[in-house]
């Protein structure tokens, strides 16, 4: 799971034209736990959640919560007119094989 929070400021520059600045922060969180019937392929190996759950049951692993936040970032969009905003990192969207992860009933 993730969210981005931020603030957009528009103030006049020395010529009275709008100057646009975006301040933002990214927050992420997830619960790492195991569900029967789910699995994740990693290269040529498939890791089954039932195997990971067994490690938890016998005391060799533990489910856990993960969370983190970026430092505050600032992006200056400059003055009036069309702005070229650089493309972001595509990340890992679309690669997850576990669409139910993060739903409240799975917490």
N, CA, C and O atoms as a DFTB+ gen file, in Angstrom:
428 C
 N C O
     1  1       0.848      -1.159       0.000
     2  2       0.000       0.000       0.000
     3  2       0.901       1.232       0.000
     4  3       2.037       1.199       0.473
     5  1       0.361       2.309      -0.542
     6  2       1.131       3.546      -0.530
     7  2       0.185       4.726      -0.664
     8  3      -0.949       4.583      -1.122
     9  1       0.659       5.873      -0.265
    10  2      -0.038       7.118      -0.548
    11  2       1.000       8.212      -0.706
    12  3       2.135       8.091      -0.245
    13  1       0.591       9.269      -1.358
    14  2       1.436      10.441      -1.539
    15  2       0.634      11.627      -1.030
    16  3      -0.509      11.832      -1.438
    17  1       1.227      12.399      -0.149
    18  2       0.564      13.611       0.328
    19  2       1.423      14.798      -0.065
    20  3       2.645      14.690      -0.164
    21  1       0.779      15.921      -0.285
    22  2       1.568      17.062      -0.697
    23  2       0.794      18.359      -0.708
    24  3      -0.381      18.422      -0.347
    25  1       1.494      19.389      -1.135
    26  2       0.947      20.729      -1.192
    27  2       1.453      21.403      -2.463
    28  3       2.638      21.325      -2.786
    29  1       0.551      22.063      -3.178
    30  2       0.924      22.825      -4.367
    31  2       0.813      24.303      -4.013
    32  3      -0.229      24.759      -3.542
    33  1       1.894      25.048      -4.241
    34  2       1.904      26.488      -3.961
    35  2       2.039      27.253      -5.265
    36  3       2.851      26.901      -6.120
    37  1       1.241      28.300      -5.413
    38  2       1.335      29.182      -6.573
    39  2       1.477      30.598      -6.036
    40  3       0.583      31.113      -5.364
    41  1       2.622      31.229      -6.341
    42  2       2.881      32.600      -5.894
    43  2       3.389      33.402      -7.087
    44  3       3.951      32.825      -8.018
    45  1       3.202      34.714      -7.077
    46  2       3.706      35.514      -8.197
    47  2       5.229      35.648      -8.147
    48  3       5.817      35.818      -7.079
    49  1       5.860      35.565      -9.333
    50  2       7.304      35.800      -9.399
    51  2       7.550      37.305      -9.522
    52  3       6.618      38.094      -9.367
    53  1       8.789      37.710      -9.796
    54  2       9.147      39.131      -9.868
    55  2       8.366      39.869     -10.949
    56  3       8.147      41.075     -10.834
    57  1       7.942      39.162     -12.003
    58  2       7.179      39.776     -13.098
    59  2       5.673      39.622     -12.910
    60  3       4.899      40.004     -13.788
    61  1       5.252      39.069     -11.781
    62  2       3.830      38.876     -11.529
    63  2       3.258      37.598     -12.123
    64  3       2.060      37.341     -12.005
    65  1       4.102      36.798     -12.760
    66  2       3.648      35.531     -13.339
    67  2       3.628      34.452     -12.253
    68  3       4.407      34.513     -11.301
    69  1       2.738      33.465     -12.395
    70  2       2.673      32.427     -11.361
    71  2       3.922      31.550     -11.334
    72  3       4.434      31.139     -12.375
    73  1       4.398      31.276     -10.130
    74  2       5.499      30.336      -9.911
    75  2       4.902      29.172      -9.124
    76  3       4.321      29.371      -8.057
    77  1       5.047      27.952      -9.655
    78  2       4.384      26.779      -9.085
    79  2       5.414      25.853      -8.452
    80  3       6.413      25.498      -9.079
    81  1       5.161      25.464      -7.202
    82  2       6.034      24.549      -6.471
    83  2       5.182      23.450      -5.843
    84  3       4.113      23.716      -5.294
    85  1       5.669      22.208      -5.931
    86  2       4.990      21.066      -5.320
    87  2       5.896      20.499      -4.232
    88  3       7.048      20.155      -4.495
    89  1       5.375      20.402      -3.010
    90  2       6.058      19.732      -1.901
    91  2       5.287      18.448      -1.624
    92  3       4.060      18.475      -1.529
    93  1       5.993      17.317      -1.493
    94  2       5.282      16.049      -1.299
    95  2       6.108      15.053      -0.495
    96  3       7.314      15.218      -0.313
    97  1       5.426      14.018      -0.022
    98  2       6.059      12.928       0.720
    99  2       5.338      11.636       0.352
   100  3       4.120      11.626       0.172
   101  1       6.093      10.550       0.242
   102  2       5.541       9.234      -0.075
   103  2       5.579       8.369       1.181
   104  3       6.577       8.344       1.900
   105  1       4.484       7.664       1.435
   106  2       4.378       6.757       2.582
   107  2       4.009       5.368       2.074
   108  3       3.163       5.234       1.189
   109  1       4.637       4.339       2.627
   110  2       4.341       2.955       2.239
   111  2       4.135       2.111       3.485
   112  3       4.704       2.390       4.540
   113  1       3.317       1.075       3.351
   114  2       3.116       0.132       4.446
   115  2       2.550      -1.160       3.886
   116  3       1.897      -1.166       2.842
   117  1       2.801      -2.237       4.579
   118  2       2.283      -3.547       4.184
   119  2       2.430      -4.501       5.362
   120  3       3.259      -4.284       6.245
   121  1       1.643      -5.531       5.370
   122  2       1.754      -6.601       6.366
   123  2       2.249      -7.820       5.623
   124  3       1.633      -8.252       4.649
   125  1       3.347      -8.371       6.072
   126  2       3.897      -9.579       5.456
   127  2       3.412     -10.776       6.251
   128  3       3.897     -11.058       7.347
   129  1       2.443     -11.472       5.676
   130  2       1.892     -12.675       6.283
   131  2       1.560     -13.655       5.162
   132  3       1.717     -13.329       3.986
   133  1       1.111     -14.831       5.514
   134  2       1.045     -15.933       4.556
   135  2      -0.359     -16.516       4.489
   136  3      -1.014     -16.694       5.516
   137  1      -0.822     -16.812       3.271
   138  2      -2.159     -17.339       3.034
   139  2      -2.076     -18.628       2.236
   140  3      -1.356     -18.710       1.241
   141  1      -2.818     -19.633       2.681
   142  2      -2.854     -20.912       1.966
   143  2      -3.342     -20.684       0.539
   144  3      -4.285     -19.929       0.304
   145  1      -2.689     -21.343      -0.402
   146  2      -3.092     -21.260      -1.799
   147  2      -2.418     -20.162      -2.595
   148  3      -2.552     -20.132      -3.818
   149  1      -1.702     -19.265      -1.950
   150  2      -1.022     -18.197      -2.682
   151  2       0.440     -18.565      -2.861
   152  3       1.018     -19.291      -2.052
   153  1       1.030     -18.051      -3.937
   154  2       2.441     -18.333      -4.225
   155  2       3.027     -17.194      -5.037
   156  3       2.305     -16.411      -5.655
   157  1       4.363     -17.116      -5.025
   158  2       5.078     -16.060      -5.733
   159  2       6.226     -16.665      -6.523
   160  3       7.124     -17.267      -5.935
   161  1       6.217     -16.516      -7.859
   162  2       7.353     -17.000      -8.641
   163  2       8.519     -16.011      -8.540
   164  3       8.345     -14.809      -8.744
   165  1       9.693     -16.527      -8.227
   166  2      10.918     -15.727      -8.197
   167  2      11.911     -16.458      -9.081
   168  3      12.509     -17.455      -8.674
   169  1      12.081     -15.952     -10.293
   170  2      12.921     -16.655     -11.265
   171  2      12.351     -18.033     -11.518
   172  3      11.147     -18.171     -11.735
   173  1      13.190     -19.059     -11.496
   174  2      12.708     -20.412     -11.771
   175  2      12.068     -21.097     -10.558
   176  3      11.606     -22.233     -10.667
   177  1      12.036     -20.422      -9.413
   178  2      11.522     -21.021      -8.178
   179  2      10.177     -20.383      -7.824
   180  3      10.001     -19.175      -7.978
   181  1       9.236     -21.190      -7.353
   182  2       7.957     -20.677      -6.867
   183  2       7.903     -20.857      -5.356
   184  3       8.008     -21.974      -4.848
   185  1       7.737     -19.748      -4.645
   186  2       7.650     -19.763      -3.187
   187  2       6.171     -19.829      -2.814
   188  3       5.396     -18.940      -3.165
   189  1       5.788     -20.878      -2.107
   190  2       4.393     -21.045      -1.700
   191  2       4.188     -20.442      -0.315
   192  3       5.009     -20.627       0.584
   193  1       3.086     -19.722      -0.157
   194  2       2.779     -19.133       1.147
   195  2       2.608     -20.202       2.219
   196  3       2.911     -19.952       3.385
   197  1       2.128     -21.388       1.850
   198  2       1.980     -22.453       2.854
   199  2       3.337     -22.848       3.429
   200  3       3.440     -23.167       4.613
   201  1       4.389     -22.828       2.589
   202  2       5.738     -23.128       3.088
   203  2       6.210     -22.040       4.051
   204  3       6.794     -22.337       5.094
   205  1       5.957     -20.792       3.701
   206  2       6.355     -19.682       4.571
   207  2       5.554     -19.707       5.877
   208  3       6.102     -19.427       6.943
   209  1       4.266     -20.041       5.800
   210  2       3.433     -20.131       7.002
   211  2       3.951     -21.232       7.927
   212  3       3.908     -21.091       9.149
   213  1       4.434     -22.312       7.351
   214  2       4.981     -23.415       8.164
   215  2       6.214     -22.931       8.938
   216  3       6.379     -23.277      10.107
   217  1       7.078     -22.138       8.301
   218  2       8.240     -21.583       9.004
   219  2       7.792     -20.726      10.190
   220  3       8.410     -20.755      11.255
   221  1       6.720     -19.968       9.998
   222  2       6.179     -19.151      11.088
   223  2       5.646     -20.050      12.209
   224  3       5.909     -19.808      13.386
   225  1       4.904     -21.075      11.834
   226  2       4.291     -21.978      12.820
   227  2       5.334     -22.667      13.695
   228  3       5.125     -22.829      14.897
   229  1       6.459     -23.075      13.100
   230  2       7.478     -23.796      13.871
   231  2       8.499     -22.856      14.516
   232  3       9.450     -23.318      15.146
   233  1       8.311     -21.542      14.363
   234  2       9.162     -20.581      15.054
   235  2      10.429     -20.180      14.326
   236  3      11.322     -19.589      14.933
   237  1      10.533     -20.487      13.026
   238  2      11.735     -20.119      12.271
   239  2      11.561     -18.830      11.472
   240  3      12.517     -18.335      10.874
   241  1      10.352     -18.288      11.459
   242  2      10.072     -17.032      10.756
   243  2       8.938     -16.334      11.499
   244  3       8.293     -16.927      12.364
   245  1       8.706     -15.088      11.158
   246  2       7.643     -14.346      11.826
   247  2       6.994     -13.389      10.840
   248  3       7.680     -12.734      10.055
   249  1       5.660     -13.310      10.883
   250  2       4.949     -12.309      10.105
   251  2       5.292     -10.937      10.680
   252  3       5.601     -10.819      11.866
   253  1       5.238      -9.900       9.840
   254  2       5.616      -8.580      10.341
   255  2       4.946      -7.476       9.544
   256  3       4.493      -7.682       8.418
   257  1       4.894      -6.291      10.160
   258  2       4.412      -5.083       9.501
   259  2       5.616      -4.296       9.018
   260  3       6.647      -4.245       9.688
   261  1       5.478      -3.686       7.857
   262  2       6.535      -2.860       7.284
   263  2       5.926      -1.487       7.013
   264  3       4.797      -1.386       6.532
   265  1       6.670      -0.443       7.323
   266  2       6.215       0.900       6.994
   267  2       7.415       1.805       6.790
   268  3       8.492       1.568       7.337
   269  1       7.216       2.835       6.003
   270  2       8.285       3.790       5.780
   271  2       7.766       5.041       5.093
   272  3       6.681       5.039       4.511
   273  1       8.542       6.095       5.166
   274  2       8.191       7.371       4.552
   275  2       9.433       7.978       3.935
   276  3      10.534       7.856       4.472
   277  1       9.245       8.629       2.804
   278  2      10.364       9.351       2.201
   279  2      10.573      10.653       2.968
   280  3       9.719      11.074       3.748
   281  1      11.705      11.271       2.736
   282  2      11.873      12.626       3.249
   283  2      10.986      13.537       2.396
   284  3      10.566      13.153       1.305
   285  1      10.707      14.724       2.886
   286  2       9.909      15.674       2.114
   287  2      10.696      16.075       0.870
   288  3      11.890      16.367       0.949
   289  1      10.026      16.088      -0.267
   290  2      10.652      16.449      -1.544
   291  2       9.988      17.705      -2.081
   292  3       8.835      17.995      -1.760
   293  1      10.726      18.454      -2.906
   294  2      10.164      19.640      -3.536
   295  2      10.473      19.606      -5.023
   296  3      11.594      19.305      -5.434
   297  1       9.458      19.921      -5.826
   298  2       9.638      19.972      -7.276
   299  2       9.154      21.335      -7.745
   300  3       7.990      21.688      -7.555
   301  1      10.055      22.103      -8.363
   302  2       9.723      23.434      -8.859
   303  2       9.233      23.299     -10.293
   304  3       9.991      22.889     -11.172
   305  1       7.957      23.645     -10.537
   306  2       7.406      23.574     -11.887
   307  2       7.631      24.862     -12.660
   308  3       7.223      24.972     -13.816
   309  1       8.270      25.825     -12.040
   310  2       8.606      27.057     -12.731
   311  2       7.423      27.990     -12.875
   312  3       6.517      28.007     -12.042
   313  1       7.446      28.774     -13.959
   314  2       6.425      29.789     -14.177
   315  2       5.286      29.303     -15.041
   316  3       5.095      28.104     -15.242
   317  1       4.529      30.273     -15.551
   318  2       3.351      29.979     -16.366
   319  2       3.751      29.285     -17.662
   320  3       4.901      29.368     -18.093
   321  1       2.806      28.613     -18.268
   322  2       3.052      27.918     -19.530
   323  2       3.133      26.425     -19.325
   324  3       3.122      25.929     -18.199
   325  1       3.215      25.723     -20.429
   326  2       3.281      24.255     -20.363
   327  2       4.588      23.821     -19.716
   328  3       5.657      24.337     -20.039
   329  1       4.489      22.885     -18.817
   330  2       5.661      22.401     -18.105
   331  2       5.946      20.957     -18.486
   332  3       5.030      20.144     -18.607
   333  1       7.201      20.649     -18.670
   334  2       7.612      19.268     -18.928
   335  2       7.961      18.639     -17.586
   336  3       8.971      18.985     -16.973
   337  1       7.127      17.721     -17.138
   338  2       7.385      17.020     -15.883
   339  2       8.060      15.704     -16.225
   340  3       7.522      14.938     -17.024
   341  1       9.225      15.413     -15.645
   342  2       9.918      14.171     -15.976
   343  2       9.092      12.951     -15.580
   344  3       8.389      12.959     -14.570
   345  1       9.190      11.902     -16.398
   346  2       8.480      10.657     -16.105
   347  2       9.050      10.036     -14.843
   348  3      10.259      10.069     -14.613
   349  1       8.178       9.474     -14.034
   350  2       8.608       8.826     -12.803
   351  2       9.084       7.410     -13.056
   352  3       8.877       6.852     -14.134
   353  1       9.718       6.842     -12.060
   354  2      10.137       5.450     -12.101
   355  2       8.891       4.582     -12.172
   356  3       7.995       4.747     -11.345
   357  1       8.797       3.654     -13.137
   358  2       7.585       2.842     -13.256
   359  2       7.378       1.900     -12.083
   360  3       6.274       1.384     -11.906
   361  1       8.408       1.658     -11.273
   362  2       8.271       0.803     -10.097
   363  2       7.898      -0.616     -10.454
   364  3       8.306      -1.137     -11.492
   365  1       7.111      -1.246      -9.575
   366  2       6.745      -2.644      -9.770
   367  2       5.251      -2.814     -10.013
   368  3       4.730      -3.923      -9.894
   369  1       4.553      -1.731     -10.352
   370  2       3.118      -1.846     -10.588
   371  2       2.834      -2.905     -11.633
   372  3       3.509      -2.991     -12.659
   373  1       1.831      -3.703     -11.354
   374  2       1.412      -4.728     -12.296
   375  2       2.163      -6.031     -12.179
   376  3       1.852      -6.977     -12.901
   377  1       3.151      -6.118     -11.288
   378  2       3.928      -7.355     -11.188
   379  2       3.495      -8.214     -10.014
   380  3       3.957      -9.347      -9.879
   381  1       2.628      -7.707      -9.171
   382  2       2.213      -8.455      -7.980
   383  2       1.233      -9.554      -8.371
   384  3       0.318      -9.326      -9.162
   385  1       1.427     -10.738      -7.816
   386  2       0.565     -11.882      -8.088
   387  2      -0.455     -12.095      -6.977
   388  3      -1.154     -13.107      -6.972
   389  1      -0.551     -11.163      -6.042
   390  2      -1.393     -11.325      -4.865
   391  2      -2.346     -10.132      -4.755
   392  3      -2.118      -9.244      -3.933
   393  1      -3.418     -10.093      -5.573
   394  2      -4.277      -8.911      -5.594
   395  2      -5.041      -8.670      -4.297
   396  3      -5.489      -7.548      -4.061
   397  1      -5.204      -9.684      -3.448
   398  2      -5.952      -9.512      -2.204
   399  2      -5.096      -8.938      -1.082
   400  3      -5.628      -8.506      -0.060
   401  1      -3.789      -8.928      -1.256
   402  2      -2.916      -8.429      -0.194
   403  2      -3.253      -6.972       0.093
   404  3      -3.433      -6.175      -0.829
   405  1      -3.334      -6.636       1.343
   406  2      -3.632      -5.270       1.731
   407  2      -5.101      -5.019       2.003
   408  3      -5.446      -3.981       2.569
   409  1      -5.989      -5.949       1.612
   410  2      -7.396      -5.771       1.928
   411  2      -7.580      -5.945       3.427
   412  3      -6.910      -6.765       4.055
   413  1      -8.479      -5.177       3.985
   414  2      -8.636      -5.148       5.439
   415  2      -8.895      -6.518       6.046
   416  3      -8.391      -6.805       7.132
   417  1      -9.672      -7.383       5.373
   418  2      -9.951      -8.688       5.969
   419  2      -8.708      -9.568       6.028
   420  3      -8.712     -10.588       6.716
   421  1      -7.649      -9.196       5.322
   422  2      -6.403      -9.963       5.347
   423  2      -5.407      -9.405       6.355
   424  3      -4.273      -9.880       6.411
   425  1      -5.782      -8.439       7.132
   426  2      -4.868      -7.834       8.104
   427  2      -4.975      -8.533       9.418
   428  3      -4.283      -8.169      10.369
